[in-house]
Amino acid sequence: MTSPGDAGLFETATDQEALERAAAAAAPTVVERADLALVHTLEEPLREPMYALLVSLADNKYVLGRRYAEWCTGAPMLESAVAAAAMAQDELGHARSFYPLLRGFASGRELPPMEEKGWQQRPTSAMSQLDHRFHSWTDFVAANLLIDSALTTLLAAAADSSYEPLRQRARKIQQEESAHWVHASGWVRRLPGAALSVALARFWDDAFTWFGTADDPVIIPLAAADILAATPDSLRTRLRARVEPILDATNLAEPLLARQLPWQRWDPTARRLRPV
């Protein structure tokens, strides 16, 4: 599945050196053979759900990182540009820690080698709103608050995972993501409410549907096997509990909290909403 925004992904940026560093950060790293071998510790019925989750995590981290990188030179203040660059590098680094794990799964053995030229232009299954460039800094902040936090909420549920490669990465990523949360919560309080409300509404559905339906074929079996410590509904509850105090404090909670999620557009195989 090709994302509409893949072509010319960095066209909005102007600092070529910064963009080259960001792109280099997405190059996959070498994973210890022990990590790949641990696939065989998973029961056979759990391997496809685990693979699907890793693909979704990696693709969303990867594309979110590139979207952040587009604003390395477009942020409203110097410190914001520095933060955007750091956050881009974090997300791309997280992605490259997940991608090599896919090689240990049967479904990942047919994937093109990730070191080859052109790999970064391949189709992804990231959340549908990430198909598009952020139109403004307000979009950046909304994605930071919702999309970034949704990914971190799931990884928090993997901090004690019985699958060691996921557990190790989840714990490390959570530590790095704390700065992203501070950045998002600070900017939400600074931006004009009307524009931010529109941006938040645009990213809300992706963030809250990404965990899947109550009977999700990926999250439910992994939760039952203690690979994740939460079900889709409990993950949504945790994400809502994280963002609601900030939204309440800035008078943005309504009508966001009353939104009906568009499950008719949910694609459980791609783990993303179908475009409108």
VOBA-1610 file (N, C-alpha, C; in pm, whole numbers, padded with zeros to 5 digits, always signed):
BEGIN
Met+00085-00119+00000Met+00000+00000+00000Met+00089+00123+00000Thr+00071+00208-00096Thr+00155+00326-00109Thr+00088+00444-00042Ser+00164+00514+00039Ser+00112+00632+00106Ser+00119+00751+00012Pro+00011+00829-00001Pro+00009+00941-00094Pro+00118+01042-00068Gly+00162+01054+00056Gly+00261+01157+00088Gly+00404+01112+00075Asp+00428+00989+00021Asp+00564+00939+00019Asp+00656+01017-00073Ala+00605+01062-00189Ala+00689+01129-00286Ala+00735+01264-00232Gly+00864+01293-00247Gly+00917+01422-00206Gly+00893+01452-00061Leu+00919+01355+00026Leu+00878+01366+00165Leu+00940+01486+00235Phe+01060+01527+00193Phe+01129+01636+00264Phe+01121+01769+00189Glu+01029+01785+00096Glu+01026+01905+00014Glu+01005+02033+00095Thr+00940+02023+00209Thr+00908+02143+00284Thr+01025+02193+00367Ala+01131+02114+00379Ala+01244+02154+00461Ala+01352+02218+00374Thr+01442+02292+00438Thr+01544+02363+00363Thr+01686+02332+00410Asp+01702+02275+00527Asp+01834+02245+00581Asp+01875+02105+00537Gln+01945+02095+00424Gln+01976+01965+00366Gln+02063+01881+00458Glu+02157+01944+00525Glu+02246+01868+00615Glu+02166+01804+00728Ala+02073+01880+00786Ala+01991+01825+00895Ala+01905+01710+00844Leu+01853+01724+00721Leu+01768+01620+00667Leu+01847+01494+00637Glu+01970+01511+00588Glu+02053+01394+00561Glu+02086+01319+00690Arg+02110+01395+00797Arg+02135+01329+00926Arg+02012+01253+00973Ala+01894+01315+00954Ala+01770+01250+00995Ala+01745+01123+00915Ala+01770+01130+00783Ala+01750+01013+00698Ala+01847+00902+00736Ala+01971+00940+00767Ala+02070+00840+00807Ala+02030+00771+00937Ala+01961+00844+01024Ala+01918+00785+01150Ala+01817+00673+01130Ala+01751+00672+01013Ala+01651+00569+00985Ala+01713+00442+00930Ala+01842+00442+00900Ala+01906+00320+00850Ala+01901+00214+00959Pro+01857+00093+00926Pro+01841-00010+01028Pro+01974-00050+01090Thr+01971-00084+01216Thr+02090-00128+01288Thr+02096-00280+01291Val+02211-00329+01326Val+02229-00473+01337Val+02168-00521+01468Val+02090-00624+01459Val+02028-00683+01577Val+02102-00810+01614Glu+02124-00827+01741Glu+02191-00949+01787Glu+02114-01072+01741Arg+02188-01175+01705Arg+02123-01298+01662Arg+02031-01353+01770Ala+02066-01327+01895Ala+01984-01376+02005Ala+01844-01318+01999Asp+01831-01190+01957Asp+01699-01128+01945Asp+01616-01199+01839Leu+01681-01231+01726Leu+01609-01299+01618Leu+01571-01441+01660Ala+01659-01504+01731Ala+01632-01642+01774Ala+01516-01649+01871Leu+01490-01540+01943Leu+01382-01542+02043Leu+01244-01549+01980Val+01234-01529+01850Val+01106-01552+01783Val+01057-01692+01812His+01147-01786+01822His+01109-01926+01843His+01060-01953+01985Thr+01075-01855+02074Thr+01016-01871+02207Thr+00868-01836+02207Leu+00822-01773+02100Leu+00680-01741+02087Leu+00604-01864+02039Glu+00489-01888+02096Glu+00406-01996+02045Glu+00364-01962+01902Glu+00348-02063+01821Glu+00321-02044+01680Glu+00205-01948+01653Pro+00091-01958+01725Pro-00022-01867+01697Pro+00007-01721+01730Leu+00114-01695+01807Leu+00145-01559+01847Leu+00241-01489+01751Arg+00299-01564+01660Arg+00404-01504+01576Arg+00349-01404+01476Glu+00238-01435+01413Glu+00181-01339+01318Glu+00131-01212+01388Pro+00058-01223+01501Pro+00020-01100+01572Pro+00142-01018+01616Met+00247-01085+01663Met+00366-01013+01706Met+00432-00943+01588Tyr+00438-01011+01477Tyr+00495-00951+01356Tyr+00414-00829+01313Ala+00281-00842+01313Ala+00195-00731+01272Ala+00213-00610+01363Leu+00227-00633+01493Leu+00247-00523+01586Leu+00381-00455+01561Leu+00487-00533+01541Leu+00619-00476+01518Leu+00623-00395+01389Val+00558-00445+01284Val+00552-00371+01158Val+00483-00237+01180Ser+00371-00239+01250Ser+00295-00116+01271Ser+00374-00017+01357Leu+00437-00065+01462Leu+00519+00022+01545Leu+00632+00083+01464Ala+00703-00001+01390Ala+00818+00047+01313Ala+00775+00150+01208Asp+00669+00119+01132Asp+00626+00210+01026Asp+00576+00343+01083Asn+00500+00338+01192Asn+00450+00462+01249Asn+00562+00546+01308Lys+00656+00483+01375Lys+00771+00555+01428Lys+00852+00617+01314Tyr+00870+00541+01209Tyr+00950+00586+01095Tyr+00888+00707+01027Val+00760+00698+00992Val+00697+00808+00920Val+00677+00929+01012Leu+00642+00906+01138Leu+00630+01019+01231Leu+00764+01091+01243Gly+00873+01014+01250Gly+01005+01076+01257Gly+01036+01162+01136Arg+00998+01115+01020Arg+01022+01193+00899Arg+00933+01318+00895Arg+00811+01306+00943Arg+00725+01425+00950Arg+00785+01528+01047Tyr+00835+01482+01159Tyr+00901+01574+01251Tyr+01020+01641+01183Ala+01097+01561+01107Ala+01219+01613+01044Ala+01189+01724+00945Glu+01070+01721+00885Glu+01032+01826+00790Glu+01028+01964+00856Trp+01017+01966+00990Trp+01003+02093+01061Trp+01130+02134+01133Cys+01241+02068+01100Cys+01369+02107+01161Cys+01405+02252+01130Thr+01355+02303+01018Thr+01383+02442+00982Thr+01256+02526+00973Gly+01142+02469+01010Gly+01017+02543+00996Gly+00949+02575+01127Ala+01011+02539+01238Ala+00950+02564+01369Ala+00947+02714+01399Pro+00854+02757+01485Pro+00837+02901+01509Pro+00951+02967+01586Met+01029+02888+01662Met+01140+02944+01739Met+01259+02851+01729Leu+01377+02902+01759Leu+01499+02824+01746Leu+01495+02699+01833Glu+01453+02717+01959Glu+01450+02600+02047Glu+01349+02496+02000Ser+01243+02541+01933Ser+01145+02447+01878Ser+01205+02368+01763Ala+01287+02434+01682Ala+01354+02364+01572Ala+01451+02260+01625Val+01522+02295+01731Val+01614+02200+01792Val+01537+02081+01848Ala+01423+02109+01912Ala+01340+02001+01966Ala+01287+01912+01854Ala+01243+01973+01743Ala+01191+01895+01630Ala+01298+01801+01576Ala+01421+01851+01565Ala+01530+01768+01515Ala+01558+01652+01611Ala+01559+01682+01740Ala+01585+01577+01839Ala+01475+01472+01840Met+01349+01519+01830Met+01238+01426+01830Met+01237+01340+01703Ala+01273+01401+01591Ala+01283+01324+01467Ala+01387+01214+01481Gln+01501+01249+01535Gln+01607+01150+01551Gln+01564+01039+01646Asp+01493+01076+01753Asp+01441+00974+01846Asp+01350+00877+01774Glu+01250+00929+01702Glu+01151+00843+01638Glu+01216+00753+01532Leu+01305+00809+01453Leu+01372+00728+01351Leu+01462+00623+01415Gly+01524+00659+01526Gly+01604+00561+01598Gly+01519+00448+01654His+01400+00481+01703His+01309+00377+01752His+01269+00284+01639Ala+01238+00344+01524Ala+01198+00263+01408Ala+01310+00166+01369Arg+01431+00215+01364Arg+01539+00128+01319Arg+01574+00022+01423Ser+01527+00038+01545Ser+01547-00070+01642Ser+01444-00181+01625Phe+01327-00146+01564Phe+01223-00246+01542Phe+01238-00320+01409Tyr+01274-00248+01304Tyr+01274-00310+01171Tyr+01358-00438+01161Pro+01480-00442+01212Pro+01558-00566+01196Pro+01496-00687+01265Leu+01413-00663+01368Leu+01347-00777+01435Leu+01257-00854+01340Leu+01208-00788+01236Leu+01115-00852+01143Leu+01180-00969+01071Arg+01311-00965+01059Arg+01380-01071+00984Arg+01370-01207+01052Gly+01339-01206+01180Gly+01328-01333+01250Gly+01197-01405+01227Phe+01100-01336+01166Phe+00968-01393+01143Phe+00955-01444+01000Ala+00875-01548+00982Ala+00857-01604+00848Ala+00805-01499+00751Ser+00714-01414+00797Ser+00655-01311+00709Ser+00757-01205+00670Gly+00865-01192+00745Gly+00964-01090+00717Gly+01078-01136+00630Arg+01082-01264+00599Arg+01197-01315+00523Arg+01192-01278+00376Glu+01074-01239+00327Glu+01061-01199+00187Glu+01075-01048+00168Leu+01093-00975+00277Leu+01107-00830+00265Leu+01239-00795+00197Pro+01241-00688+00118Pro+01368-00647+00056Pro+01469-00608+00163Pro+01597-00633+00139Pro+01700-00596+00237Pro+01690-00448+00272Met+01688-00418+00401Met+01664-00281+00445Met+01784-00191+00425Glu+01902-00248+00396Glu+02019-00166+00373Glu+02026-00117+00228Glu+01944-00171+00139Glu+01954-00136-00002Glu+01905+00006-00029Lys+01964+00067-00130Lys+01922+00200-00172Lys+01775+00196-00215Gly+01702+00296-00174Gly+01561+00302-00208Gly+01469+00246-00102Trp+01526+00179-00001Trp+01441+00119+00103Trp+01356+00225+00173Gln+01408+00344+00191Gln+01335+00448+00263Gln+01216+00502+00184Gln+01209+00471+00055Gln+01096+00516-00026Gln+00988+00409-00042Arg+01000+00300+00034Arg+00903+00191+00019Arg+00767+00231+00077Pro+00659+00163+00039Pro+00528+00188+00102Pro+00531+00150+00250Thr+00450+00217+00330Thr+00439+00183+00471Thr+00291+00168+00508Ser+00267+00122+00630Ser+00130+00111+00681Ser+00111+00201+00802Ala+00172+00318+00799Ala+00156+00413+00909Ala+00013+00469+00911Met-00023+00532+01023Met-00157+00589+01037Met-00187+00684+00921Ser-00311+00688+00881Ser-00348+00754+00756Ser-00317+00904+00755Gln-00329+00971+00869Gln-00300+01115+00870Gln-00151+01142+00849Leu-00067+01042+00873Leu+00076+01060+00849Leu+00111+01046+00701Asp+00012+01010+00618Asp+00033+01012+00473Asp+00062+01153+00424His+00019+01252+00502His+00023+01391+00457His+00123+01471+00540Arg+00185+01567+00476Arg+00272+01659+00549Arg+00189+01740+00650Phe+00253+01779+00757Phe+00187+01869+00852Phe+00171+02004+00784His+00050+02057+00786His+00023+02184+00720His+00078+02302+00798Ser+00096+02284+00928Ser+00138+02395+01014Ser+00204+02338+01138Trp+00262+02428+01216Trp+00321+02387+01345Trp+00213+02333+01438Thr+00092+02381+01423Thr-00019+02330+01504Thr-00041+02181+01476Asp-00029+02138+01351Asp-00038+01996+01318Asp+00074+01917+01386Phe+00193+01975+01385Phe+00306+01910+01452Phe+00272+01883+01598Val+00220+01985+01666Val+00188+01972+01808Val+00076+01870+01830Ala-00026+01873+01745Ala-00138+01779+01760Ala-00091+01635+01741Ala-00006+01612+01641Ala+00047+01477+01619Ala+00135+01434+01735Asn+00212+01528+01787Asn+00297+01500+01903Asn+00213+01457+02023Leu+00104+01530+02046Leu+00019+01500+02162Leu-00054+01367+02146Leu-00107+01340+02027Leu-00196+01226+02009Leu-00128+01103+01949Ile-00065+01118+01832Ile-00004+01003+01766Ile+00115+00951+01847Asp+00203+01042+01883Asp+00321+01005+01962Asp+00278+00939+02094Ser+00178+00998+02158Ser+00133+00944+02287Ser+00064+00809+02272Ala-00006+00786+02160Ala-00068+00655+02138Ala+00038+00546+02128Leu+00145+00574+02055Leu+00254+00476+02042Leu+00319+00449+02177Thr+00339+00555+02254Thr+00402+00540+02385Thr+00310+00467+02482Thr+00179+00489+02471Thr+00085+00419+02558Thr+00093+00269+02536Leu+00101+00226+02411Leu+00114+00083+02385Leu+00247+00029+02436Leu+00354+00103+02416Leu+00485+00056+02461Leu+00492+00050+02613Ala+00419+00138+02680Ala+00414+00129+02826Ala+00350-00001+02870Ala+00257-00051+02790Ala+00193-00180+02821Ala+00283-00297+02788Ala+00398-00271+02727Ala+00493-00376+02694Ala+00617-00371+02782Ala+00617-00284+02883Ala+00735-00266+02967Ala+00772-00392+03044Asp+00676-00477+03071Asp+00703-00604+03139Asp+00668-00722+03050Ser+00680-00702+02920Ser+00642-00805+02824Ser+00721-00934+02842Ser+00654-01045+02816Ser+00721-01175+02821Ser+00809-01198+02699Tyr+00797-01110+02597Tyr+00880-01121+02477Tyr+00996-01022+02492Glu+01112-01072+02520Glu+01225-00989+02561Glu+01263-00878+02462Pro+01271-00905+02332Pro+01308-00795+02241Pro+01213-00676+02248Leu+01084-00702+02265Leu+00988-00593+02278Leu+01004-00524+02413Arg+01021-00602+02518Arg+01035-00545+02653Arg+01154-00451+02661Gln+01268-00493+02609Gln+01388-00411+02615Gln+01369-00278+02543Arg+01312-00282+02425Arg+01291-00161+02348Arg+01186-00071+02410Ala+01080-00131+02463Ala+00973-00052+02523Ala+01024+00029+02642Arg+01106-00032+02724Arg+01156+00039+02842Arg+01247+00155+02803Lys+01333+00133+02708Lys+01425+00239+02664Lys+01349+00353+02596Ile+01255+00317+02510Ile+01180+00419+02437Ile+01096+00505+02531Gln+01037+00444+02632Gln+00957+00521+02728Gln+01038+00632+02792Gln+01163+00603+02825Gln+01248+00704+02886Gln+01271+00821+02791Glu+01295+00790+02665Glu+01322+00895+02568Glu+01197+00975+02534Glu+01081+00911+02542Glu+00957+00977+02505Glu+00910+01079+02609Ser+00964+01076+02728Ser+00919+01170+02830Ser+00939+01314+02786Ala+01047+01341+02713Ala+01071+01477+02664Ala+00970+01517+02557His+00923+01420+02478His+00823+01449+02375His+00693+01494+02441Trp+00658+01429+02551Trp+00536+01465+02622Trp+00544+01606+02679Val+00657+01640+02736Val+00676+01775+02790Val+00662+01878+02678His+00720+01847+02563His+00711+01938+02448His+00565+01955+02405Ala+00491+01846+02392Ala+00352+01853+02347Ala+00266+01929+02446Ser+00275+01895+02573Ser+00188+01958+02673Ser+00218+02107+02686Gly+00344+02144+02672Gly+00380+02285+02680Gly+00323+02365+02564Trp+00333+02310+02442Trp+00285+02382+02325Trp+00133+02387+02317Val+00066+02285+02366Val-00082+02288+02367Val-00131+02409+02445Arg-00061+02442+02551Arg-00103+02556+02634Arg-00070+02690+02570Arg+00014+02690+02467Arg+00059+02816+02407Arg-00014+02850+02277Leu-00068+02752+02209Leu-00125+02776+02076Leu-00270+02823+02085Pro-00315+02898+01984Pro-00456+02942+01980Pro-00550+02823+01980Gly-00653+02829+02061Gly-00742+02715+02080Gly-00817+02671+01956Ala-00867+02763+01877Ala-00950+02727+01762Ala-00871+02646+01661Ala-00752+02693+01624Ala-00670+02622+01527Ala-00625+02486+01581Leu-00590+02484+01708Leu-00545+02358+01768Leu-00658+02258+01776Ser-00780+02303+01804Ser-00894+02213+01811Ser-00916+02142+01678Val-00903+02216+01567Val-00917+02156+01434Val-00809+02053+01410Ala-00685+02085+01445Ala-00574+01993+01424Ala-00589+01867+01509Leu-00629+01885+01634Leu-00648+01769+01722Leu-00757+01677+01669Ala-00864+01735+01617Ala-00972+01653+01561Ala-00922+01571+01443Arg-00829+01627+01367Arg-00778+01556+01250Arg-00697+01433+01289Phe-00624+01438+01399Phe-00539+01326+01440Phe-00606+01234+01542Trp-00715+01277+01599Trp-00779+01204+01709Trp-00819+01062+01667Asp-00887+01050+01554Asp-00940+00919+01513Asp-00828+00819+01489Asp-00720+00862+01426Asp-00607+00772+01403Asp-00549+00721+01534Ala-00529+00813+01628Ala-00466+00776+01754Ala-00551+00677+01833Phe-00682+00699+01836Phe-00767+00618+01923Phe-00816+00489+01856Thr-00813+00483+01724Thr-00849+00356+01658Thr-00729+00265+01641Trp-00608+00318+01651Trp-00488+00238+01622Trp-00476+00114+01712Phe-00535+00117+01830Phe-00529+00001+01919Phe-00620-00112+01872Gly-00707-00084+01776Gly-00795-00187+01723Gly-00928-00196+01796Thr-01016-00280+01744Thr-01147-00303+01806Thr-01132-00389+01931Ala-01241-00405+02005Ala-01235-00480+02131Ala-01190-00624+02112Asp-01212-00679+01992Asp-01170-00816+01964Asp-01052-00821+01867Asp-00968-00719+01871Asp-00858-00705+01776Asp-00773-00833+01766Pro-00747-00882+01644Pro-00673-01007+01627Pro-00525-00997+01657Val-00474-00876+01679Val-00333-00859+01714Val-00317-00835+01864Ile-00384-00736+01918Ile-00365-00698+02058Ile-00421-00803+02154Ile-00538-00856+02124Ile-00602-00949+02218Ile-00518-01075+02244Pro-00469-01147+02142Pro-00386-01263+02173Pro-00255-01228+02242Leu-00197-01114+02210Leu-00073-01074+02276Leu-00099-01038+02423Ala-00213-00978+02450Ala-00248-00948+02589Ala-00274-01076+02667Ala-00340-01171+02604Ala-00369-01299+02671Ala-00242-01376+02704Ala-00137-01352+02627Ala-00010-01423+02647Ala+00089-01343+02732Asp+00044-01233+02792Asp+00129-01147+02876Asp+00241-01079+02798Ile+00225-01068+02668Ile+00320-00991+02588Ile+00285-00843+02599Leu+00157-00814+02613Leu+00109-00680+02641Leu+00024-00686+02768Ala+00026-00577+02843Ala-00049-00575+02969Ala-00176-00493+02957Ala-00235-00491+02839Ala-00358-00413+02819Ala-00431-00461+02695Thr-00562-00446+02695Thr-00646-00476+02579Thr-00667-00347+02499Pro-00725-00355+02379Pro-00750-00232+02303Pro-00831-00128+02379Asp-00938-00171+02445Asp-01021-00074+02517Asp-00945-00012+02634Ser-00866-00090+02705Ser-00792-00034+02818Ser-00680+00059+02769Leu-00624+00031+02652Leu-00524+00121+02595Leu-00588+00255+02559Arg-00709+00250+02503Arg-00780+00375+02473Arg-00808+00453+02601Thr-00847+00382+02705Thr-00874+00448+02833Thr-00748+00514+02887Arg-00635+00447+02874Arg-00509+00503+02923Arg-00468+00626+02843Leu-00486+00620+02711Leu-00451+00736+02630Leu-00541+00854+02663Arg-00668+00827+02678Arg-00762+00935+02713Arg-00726+00996+02849Ala-00691+00912+02945Ala-00655+00963+03077Ala-00528+01048+03071Arg-00444+01019+02975Arg-00319+01095+02961Arg-00345+01233+02902Val-00428+01240+02800Val-00446+01369+02731Val-00560+01453+02788Glu-00655+01391+02856Glu-00774+01465+02901Glu-00741+01580+02995Pro-00653+01565+03093Pro-00625+01679+03182Pro-00572+01802+03107Ile-00489+01781+03007Ile-00436+01893+02929Ile-00547+01957+02847Leu-00632+01874+02788Leu-00743+01927+02708Leu-00841+02004+02796Asp-00867+01951+02915Asp-00956+02022+03008Asp-00898+02157+03048Ala-00768+02158+03075Ala-00703+02281+03121Ala-00703+02390+03015Thr-00712+02349+02890Thr-00709+02446+02780Thr-00844+02461+02711Asn-00950+02407+02774Asn-01086+02416+02721Asn-01100+02354+02582Leu-01025+02247+02558Leu-01029+02179+02428Leu-01095+02041+02437Ala-01138+02003+02556Ala-01187+01866+02576Ala-01312+01835+02493Glu-01400+01928+02484Glu-01522+01909+02405Glu-01509+01983+02273Pro-01549+01925+02162Pro-01620+01798+02147Pro-01530+01677+02123Leu-01401+01691+02146Leu-01309+01581+02116Leu-01345+01453+02192Leu-01371+01467+02321Leu-01397+01348+02402Leu-01530+01283+02367Ala-01616+01355+02296Ala-01746+01299+02256Ala-01744+01243+02114Arg-01631+01246+02047Arg-01624+01198+01909Arg-01655+01049+01899Gln-01728+01013+01796Gln-01754+00872+01766Gln-01645+00825+01669Leu-01575+00721+01706Leu-01465+00672+01623Leu-01518+00606+01495Pro-01455+00630+01381Pro-01505+00582+01252Pro-01463+00437+01223Trp-01518+00344+01298Trp-01475+00204+01284Trp-01508+00147+01147Gln-01601+00208+01075Gln-01633+00159+00941Gln-01516+00176+00845Arg-01421+00261+00881Arg-01302+00283+00797Arg-01180+00206+00845Trp-01193+00132+00954Trp-01078+00064+01014Trp-01038-00059+00932Asp-00910-00069+00900Asp-00854-00183+00828Asp-00765-00260+00925Pro-00814-00372+00980Pro-00737-00443+01082Pro-00609-00508+01028Thr-00603-00534+00898Thr-00482-00593+00841Thr-00370-00489+00833Ala-00403-00372+00780Ala-00303-00265+00770Ala-00285-00189+00901Arg-00376-00208+00996Arg-00377-00137+01125Arg-00378+00014+01102Arg-00472+00058+01022Arg-00489+00200+00996Arg-00629+00225+00940Leu-00672+00349+00950Leu-00799+00388+00891Leu-00783+00402+00741Arg-00884+00358+00667Arg-00884+00382+00523Arg-00907+00531+00500Pro-00837+00590+00402Pro-00856+00733+00376Pro-01001+00765+00339Val-01044+00882+00374Val-01181+00927+00344Val-01197+00941+00193
//
